[in-house]
Amino acid sequence: MKKSFLSIICLLAAFSANHALAAGDAAAGESKVAMCSACHGSDGNSMVSSFPKLAGLGEKYMTAQLRHVKSGTRVIVEMTGMLDASSDQDLQDMAAYYDSQTRQISGAQEITLVGISNPDEALDYGENVYRGGNMKTGVASCTGCHSPAGNGNNPAGYPALGGQHADYIEKQLLAYRRGERAGGANAKIMQGVAANLSDKEIKAVANYISGLN
């Protein structure tokens, strides 16, 4: 029942979202992301797994997150003070630039999980969580908000996760589960999803997502 309720929230949010995309200028944004390239790469494809890939992540989602970081609603230590001098148009332009870039796929790794020693079975386990959730514990599938291919839903502000670093996804799911990431309306949805995810499920689904495209 809880799984169905969370799925309905995602769908209602998508239908009620303002479908006019953020008014960012990708060309103008290119020169504004120079300070971001050390961590996220000049084209938004971070080479370090602790820093997220921003390429093709979704303009509406990125604009919202940049606003949260600037306002202090979302605290990212490495970004402290970086956006203080940026206008809201700057933030929209930066988001538009990164969203215009092509996301490179990290690729799933051969991992083992508690009770699963076969990497192929571990990957299948992650896929099952992503596509089917867990009815017994009330975990909704990821596809309703992030799409079967991991391309997200830009008008609704749901990020494209496919190809993202597994380490980063795992870290964020744990932060949602602990209630540490709470900025923005969509955080409530993710907190509800992550609340009943086990460590095993989080590791598995994060690895599966990293190879999704």
C-alpha positions in Angstrom: 0.0 0.0 0.0 2.8 2.4 0.9 4.6 1.5 -2.3 1.5 2.4 -4.3 1.1 5.7 -2.4 4.6 6.7 -3.1 4.2 5.9 -6.8 1.1 8.0 -6.9 2.9 10.9 -5.4 5.5 10.7 -8.1 2.9 10.6 -10.9 0.8 13.4 -9.4 3.9 15.6 -9.0 4.8 14.9 -12.6 1.3 15.9 -13.9 1.1 19.0 -11.7 4.6 20.3 -12.5 5.0 23.4 -14.5 6.1 22.0 -17.9 7.8 25.2 -18.9 11.4 24.4 -18.4 13.8 26.6 -16.5 14.9 29.7 -18.5 18.6 28.9 -18.5 21.0 29.8 -21.3 23.4 26.9 -21.9 25.8 29.0 -24.0 26.0 31.6 -21.2 26.4 29.0 -18.6 29.6 27.5 -20.1 31.8 30.3 -18.8 30.0 30.3 -15.4 30.9 26.7 -14.6 34.7 27.1 -14.7 34.8 27.0 -10.9 32.9 23.6 -11.0 35.1 21.8 -13.4 37.7 20.7 -10.8 35.2 18.4 -9.1 32.6 17.8 -11.8 34.6 18.0 -15.0 34.3 20.7 -17.7 31.5 18.7 -19.4 29.9 17.6 -16.2 31.3 14.1 -16.3 33.1 13.8 -13.0 36.0 11.4 -12.9 35.9 11.0 -9.1 33.1 8.8 -7.8 32.5 11.0 -4.7 31.5 13.9 -7.0 28.3 13.4 -9.1 28.1 13.5 -12.8 26.1 16.6 -13.8 25.9 16.1 -17.6 22.3 15.5 -18.7 21.1 15.3 -15.1 18.1 17.5 -15.7 17.9 21.3 -15.8 15.0 21.8 -13.5 16.5 19.5 -10.8 19.9 21.1 -11.0 18.5 24.6 -10.8 16.6 23.6 -7.7 19.7 22.0 -6.1 21.9 25.0 -6.8 19.3 27.2 -5.2 19.2 24.9 -2.2 23.0 25.0 -1.9 23.1 28.8 -2.2 20.4 29.3 0.4 22.0 26.8 2.8 19.0 24.5 2.6 21.3 21.8 1.3 24.8 21.8 2.8 27.6 20.5 0.6 30.9 21.3 2.4 32.9 21.4 -0.8 30.5 24.1 -2.2 30.4 26.3 0.8 30.3 30.0 -0.4 30.9 29.1 -4.0 27.5 30.3 -5.2 27.2 33.4 -3.0 28.0 35.8 -5.8 25.9 34.0 -8.4 22.5 35.4 -9.4 19.5 33.2 -9.9 20.0 33.6 -13.7 23.6 32.4 -13.3 22.3 29.3 -11.5 19.8 28.6 -14.3 22.5 29.1 -16.9 24.9 26.7 -15.2 22.2 24.1 -14.9 21.2 24.5 -18.6 24.9 24.1 -19.7 25.4 20.9 -17.8 22.1 19.5 -18.8 23.1 20.1 -22.5 26.1 17.9 -22.1 26.2 14.1 -22.9 26.4 12.0 -19.8 29.0 9.3 -19.8 28.0 5.9 -18.3 30.1 4.9 -15.3 29.2 1.2 -15.7 28.1 -1.4 -13.2 30.9 -3.3 -11.4 31.1 -7.0 -10.5 30.2 -6.9 -6.8 29.0 -9.3 -4.2 26.4 -8.8 -1.6 25.5 -10.4 1.7 24.2 -13.8 0.7 25.0 -13.3 -3.0 28.5 -14.3 -4.1 27.7 -14.3 -7.9 28.1 -10.8 -9.4 25.5 -11.5 -12.1 23.0 -12.4 -9.4 24.0 -9.3 -7.5 23.3 -7.2 -10.6 19.9 -8.9 -11.1 19.1 -8.1 -7.5 19.8 -4.5 -8.0 17.7 -4.5 -11.2 14.8 -6.0 -9.3 14.9 -3.3 -6.6 15.1 -0.5 -9.3 12.2 -1.9 -11.4 10.1 -3.6 -8.8 10.9 -2.1 -5.4 10.1 -4.3 -2.4 6.4 -4.9 -1.8 7.1 -6.6 1.6 8.8 -3.5 3.1 6.8 -0.9 1.1 9.7 0.3 -1.1 8.5 1.8 -4.3 10.2 1.1 -7.6 12.5 3.8 -9.0 11.1 3.7 -12.5 8.0 5.8 -11.7 10.1 8.9 -11.1 13.4 8.2 -12.8 12.1 6.2 -15.8 12.9 2.6 -16.9 16.0 3.8 -18.7 17.2 6.1 -15.8 16.5 9.3 -17.8 14.5 10.9 -15.1 11.6 13.4 -15.7 12.9 16.9 -16.3 9.6 18.7 -16.2 8.8 17.2 -12.9 12.3 17.9 -11.6 13.3 14.2 -11.1 17.0 13.7 -12.0 18.4 11.3 -14.6 20.3 8.7 -12.6 21.4 6.3 -15.3 25.2 6.1 -15.5 25.8 8.0 -12.3 28.6 7.0 -9.9 27.5 4.1 -7.7 29.4 5.5 -4.7 27.6 8.8 -5.0 24.1 7.2 -5.4 24.8 5.0 -2.3 25.9 8.0 -0.3 22.8 10.0 -1.2 20.4 7.1 -0.4 22.0 6.6 3.0 21.7 10.4 3.6 18.0 10.3 2.7 17.4 7.3 4.9 19.1 9.1 7.9 17.1 12.2 7.2 20.2 14.2 6.5 19.2 15.3 3.0 15.9 17.1 3.5 16.0 20.1 1.1 13.2 20.6 -1.3 9.8 18.9 -1.8 11.2 15.9 -3.6 13.4 15.1 -0.6 10.3 13.9 1.3 9.5 11.4 -1.5 13.1 10.1 -1.4 13.1 9.9 2.4 10.0 7.8 2.2 11.6 5.5 -0.4 14.9 5.2 1.4 13.5 4.7 4.9 12.8 1.0 4.2 15.8 0.2 2.0 18.4 -2.1 3.5 22.1 -1.6 3.1 22.1 -4.5 0.8 19.4 -3.1 -1.4 21.0 0.3 -1.5 24.4 -1.1 -2.6 22.8 -3.3 -5.2 20.5 -0.7 -6.7 23.3 2.0 -6.8 25.5 -0.4 -8.7 22.8 -1.3 -11.2 21.9 2.4 -11.8 25.6 3.1 -12.6 25.3 0.9 -15.7 21.8 2.0 -16.7 21.4 3.9 -20.0 
